[in-house]
């Protein structure tokens, strides 16, 4: 995987290196960084682990010593902890607020991120610029090859409906919204309901959402769409975590489209091959 923290200046890329001491402390260095930087800089930070957040803090200390003048932009393709956007139980952390406060203190002039899970992100992070999901879908070459008039855009739940509407509206396609039915005693998803699901009969369906973790939501939704006669089912997610691999979609989803906002070694493994994965590189 590429360096988690990279600095860009005058068309030059400066990747960071890091190592961990026996006591667990992390160190970061930029081997190619000059002693002084003048002008605008950008920092690309892939914050996919707690250690990566510490590396960003350390990297910013290095940058503060060498950077003189110009704007500082932080690019965080996948914004961490956006799924913990409120306190659900007394005594637990408001995780997104904590991470947002930390990033705010780093003093960047702009923070760029892609399609964060929660709108609370934009309320908590200062100087934020969000790249919306619809822009990422439209820019994805793979999506361009499958879009046609007999495809229906599907939002997996009410939370995804606004973003899915933007995609459907751009392509002038019909939109369906699903809902997840949960066991109120356990919180587990029991089944998925889709209003007017029969309208997908003989058509293709494009499910759009921001994150795929284990994939249960999309598995259950694909089952419903297939049972109602959908001839092909595609999935676009901005951030592909795929913690259970792609094999869980075999026989249900024909192809998965995502971006490179979340990088995973597992996705590149041969055992993932049965479901075609189309990854689009994001250019900031």
N, C-alpha and C positions, 0 to 999 in steps of 0.2 A: 504494500500500500504506500502511496506517496506520503511525504512528510505532513504531519497534522497541522503544523503552523508554518506558513510561508509568507515572505514579505516580497512585495513587488514595488520596484522603483525604476523609473526611466526605462521601461521595457525589460528590465532585468529581474530575474526571479532568484530569491535568496531562501532556499529551504533551511529549516532548522534541523538540528540534531538533538537528541536527548538521551540520557541514561539515568539509571536509578542506582543510588548508593545502597550498600547492604542494609542500612537502617531504614530504607524506604523513601528517602528524600530524592526528589527529581531535580535534575539539572538540565538546562537548555542552552544551546549556543547556536550562532549563525556563522558557519565557517567562512562564507564568502562576503560577509557584510563589511562595507568600508567603515573607517573610523568616523566618518561624518556623512550624513544624508541631508540634502537640501531639496525642498519641493514636496510635491504630493506623494504619498505612499498608500499602499493598500496591504492589508493583512488578511490572508485567507486562513480561517481557523475551522477545522473539522472537529467539532466538540462532541465526539461520540462516546466519551468515557470521562469519569471524574479526573483521571490523570491528564486528559487533554485540556481540561479547564485549568488545571495547575500549570501546564506548559504554556498556555496563553498568558497567564499572569506573569510568569517568569520572562516570557518573550517580550512582553510590553515593557518590562523593566530595562531590558537591553535596548529596545527601540527608543525609549525615553532618553537614554544617554547619548545616542548618536544622531537622532533626528532634530533638525533645526529648520523651522519654517515649513509652510505648506500644510495641506489638509491630510488628515489621517482617516482612512476608511477601513472599517472592519467588516469582512464578509463571513457570515456564518450560514452556510447553505442549509443545514438542519439545526433549528434552534432547540437546544436541549431543555428538557423539563417542561415543555409547553403543554404536555398532557396533564401536568399537576398545576392547573391554573386556578385553584381555589383550595380552601381548607375543608376537607370532607369530614374529618373527625377531630374532636377536641384534642389538642396536644400534638397534632402532626404539623409538619413544616409546610408552609406555602412556598413550594420549591421554585416555581417560576419567578415569583417575586424576589427570591434570594439571588437567583442567577441574573435576573435583570438588574438588580442593584449592583451586583459585582461588575457587570459589563458597563453600566453607566459610569462607574468610578474610574474606568480606564481612560476616559476623556477622548473618545473618538468623535470626529465631526459628523460621521454618518455610520450607521450600522445597517448592512444589507442582509436580508434573509429571504428564503424562498418559502412561500405558502406555509406559515406557521400553523400549528394545530389549532391554536386558540387566538381569538381576537384580543384577548387580554394581553397578549404579547405586545401589541402595538401601543397599548395603554401604559405599559410598564417600562418599555425600553425607549430611552431618549434618542432623538435624531434617527429614528428607524425608517428604512425604506423597504417595503415589502414587494417582492416579485410575485404577483398573483398566479394562482394555478392555471388560469385560462391562458396566460402568456406562455407558460411552460408546455401546456398541451399543444398549442398552436405551433410552437417552435420545434416540436418533436417530429422528426422526419418519419418515424415509424407510424405515428398516428395519422399523418398525412396520407399514408398509403392505404389505410383501412377505412378512412372516412368516406361514406357514400350515402345516398339518400335513404336507403332502407336500414339505417342504424338508429337505435334509440339510446339516448344517454340515460344512465341510471344512477341516482344518488342512493348510497346504501342506508342512509338514515337522514333524519331532519337536519342534523348538524352539517351535513355535506350538501344540502339542497341548494344553498345560495351559490356555492362554487360550481356545482353541476349545472345550475341554470345558466351561468355565464358561459360555460362550454357549449351547452345546447343552443343558446342564443347566438353565439358566434357562428356556428355551423348551420343554424336554422333547422335544428333537429328536434324531435319530440323528447320530452323529459318524463321519467317516472321517478317517484320517490318511494323508497322502502322504509320500513320501520322494524326495529328489533323488539321482539317480545321476550321479556325476562321473567324468570321465576322470582317473585318479590321476596321470597325467603332467603334465596341464595345469591341473587343477582346474576345467575347464569342465563345465557341466551337459550331459550327453548325453541324458538323458530323465528322465521322472518316472514313478514307480510309485505306484499307489493300491491298498491292500489292500481286497478286496471292492468294487472300483470298479463292478461290474455292478449293485450295489444302488441306484445312482442312476438306473437306467433308468426313464423315465417320471416322474421327480421333478425338482425344482429343486435347485440347489446354491448354498450361500452360503459362499464362501471368506472366511476371516477371518485377518488378520495385522496386524502393527503398522506396517510401512512398505512403501510401494510406491515404488521408485526408478525403474529402467527398465522393470520389469514382466515380465522374462523368466520368473521363477518362476511367475507367474499365467498367462502365455500357455501354457506347457507343460502346466500342470495343467488349464487349461480345455480344451485339446485332448483330454486323456485323458477328462475327464468327458463331453465331447460325444460322443466315440467310443463311450462306454458307454451312450449314450442319454439323458443329462440333457437335459431339454427347455428349461431356462433356467439360466444361470449368472450369479450376482451376486458382487460383490467388496466387502468392507468392509476398509478399512485406516484405522488411527488417524491416521497421518501420510502425507499424499499429496504426495510430491515430484514424481512423474510427469515425470522428466527426459527421457523420450522421447515425452511427450505421451500423449493418450488414444487416438489413432488406432491404436496397436499392438494394441488390444483389439477392434477391429472384427471382427464375425462370430464372436467367441468369448465375449465377456462382454457381457451385456445391459445392465447398469447398474453404476456404481461409486459406492460410498458412502464418505464420509470426513468428517473434522472440519475445523475451521479452525486446527488446531494448527500446520500448516505452510502458509504463504501463498505462492502462486506466481502471478505475472502470466500465465505460460504457460497455466495451467488455464483462464483466462478468455478465451483467444483463440478466435475463431470456428472455426478449423480443428479444434478439439477436439469440435465439436458431435455427430458421429455417435454417440458413446457418452454417454448421459445421466450427468451427474455430480451427485450429491446431497451438498451440503456442510451439515453441521450446526454451528451456532455453539455453542461451549462457554461456559457461564456459571460462573465461579469464585466 
